[in-house]
Amino acid sequence: MDIVTHCVLTCPQCGARSEQEMPVDACVYFFECEACHALLRPKPGDCCVFCSYGTVECPPVQGEGGCCRA
């Protein structure tokens, strides 16, 4: 299975979309929207902002099928 490392994040506050490169070995817990400067945090039960607001889940979840906070 190929790991996808690029993701489009959609801000839940303003709807702005931005393409981001995801780290392959870590979760990203906070992301500041480039348009409205809202601070995105993971939704309850998600390990990172990519899993909550992205077009694909983070690489650790893609590769292992589980959260990287083991």
C-alpha positions in Angstrom: 0.0 0.0 0.0 1.4 3.4 -1.0 1.3 6.1 1.7 -0.1 9.4 0.6 1.8 12.4 2.0 -0.1 15.3 0.5 -3.5 16.3 1.8 -5.9 19.2 1.4 -7.1 20.6 4.7 -10.4 22.4 4.8 -10.9 24.9 7.6 -14.2 24.3 9.4 -14.5 28.0 10.3 -14.1 29.7 6.9 -14.0 26.8 4.4 -10.6 27.8 3.0 -8.6 24.9 1.5 -4.8 24.5 1.6 -2.6 21.7 0.3 -0.2 20.5 2.9 2.6 17.9 3.1 2.1 15.5 6.1 4.9 14.2 8.2 5.2 10.4 7.8 6.2 9.7 11.4 4.1 12.1 13.5 0.7 13.5 14.1 0.0 17.2 13.7 -2.2 18.3 16.6 -2.5 22.0 15.7 -2.7 23.9 12.4 -3.4 27.6 11.9 -5.7 28.4 8.9 -3.8 30.6 6.5 -7.0 32.5 5.6 -8.8 33.2 8.9 -6.1 32.2 11.4 -8.4 29.8 13.3 -6.4 27.2 15.2 -7.5 23.8 14.1 -7.4 20.9 16.6 -8.3 17.3 16.0 -11.9 16.3 16.6 -12.6 13.9 19.5 -11.4 10.4 18.6 -9.1 11.6 15.8 -5.3 11.7 16.3 -4.5 14.8 14.2 -5.9 17.6 12.1 -5.4 15.7 8.9 -7.6 12.9 10.1 -10.3 15.4 11.1 -10.2 18.0 8.3 -8.1 16.5 5.5 -8.9 14.7 2.2 -6.8 11.7 3.5 -5.9 10.4 6.9 -2.3 10.9 8.3 0.5 8.5 7.1 0.7 6.7 10.5 -3.0 5.8 10.3 -2.7 4.9 6.6 0.2 2.6 7.2 -0.6 1.0 10.5 -4.4 1.4 10.5 -4.1 2.9 14.0 -3.3 6.1 15.7 0.3 7.2 15.9 0.0 8.1 19.7 0.4 4.4 20.7 
